[in-house]
Amino acid sequence: MPGPILTTGSVITCAHGGMAQATAPNPRVMAVGMPIVTMAAPHAIAGCVFNISGAPSPCVTATWIVGAVRVMAGGMPVLIQTSQAVCAPNGTPVIISVTQPRVIGT
């Protein structure tokens, strides 16, 4: 399914509100002036407030499991708004809430 390509400016959060940031964006490909993001590296998560029985157990990284099917950058699928990731160590999904609207990938 087509969707806007994710960039370093996209807003991605874990299910508990922690902010995810790309650890290795692709510096050679830009969309609306920002580097795009591929499935190559996980996203680092900061600010997750998840806890189990009062003990903190925050999401630390998000590993992408679904990316674009037809659009690649550096040999890796780019991430689009419909991409899916799983947070470690909790296994919760990420929420992609804001992307750039101009460049679409499938």
Helices and strands as residue ranges (DSSP letters): E 3-4, E 11-14, E 19-22, E 26-31, E 34-36, E 43-46, E 51-52, E 55-56, E 61-66, E 72-73, E 76-77, E 84-88, E 94-98, E 104-105
